[in-house]
Amino acid sequence: MEFGWLLYIVLAALLFFCFPHFRGKSMDDLFADDDDLHHRVHRIGKKHPRGGTWGEYASWVEEDTRSQSA
């Protein structure tokens, strides 16, 4: 059975839902928009290198958000 057409549908859906976020922005703009999230993931990863459950990760993100806003 051929599933190649399914990949085209998935690609089209991704483009449809992501286009408003990307429209009119350069790659530098996109990187700058997500720079704080990138650094947050690295901060949390350094504090908790062994990882944990999704609930633990969510609490670590809340904790990081509070510490960055204070």
Buried (B, 14 or more C-beta within 10 A) or exposed (E): EEEEEEEEEEEEEEEEEEEEEEEEEEEEEEEEEEEEEEEBEEBBEEEEEEEEEEEEBEEBEEEBEEEEEE
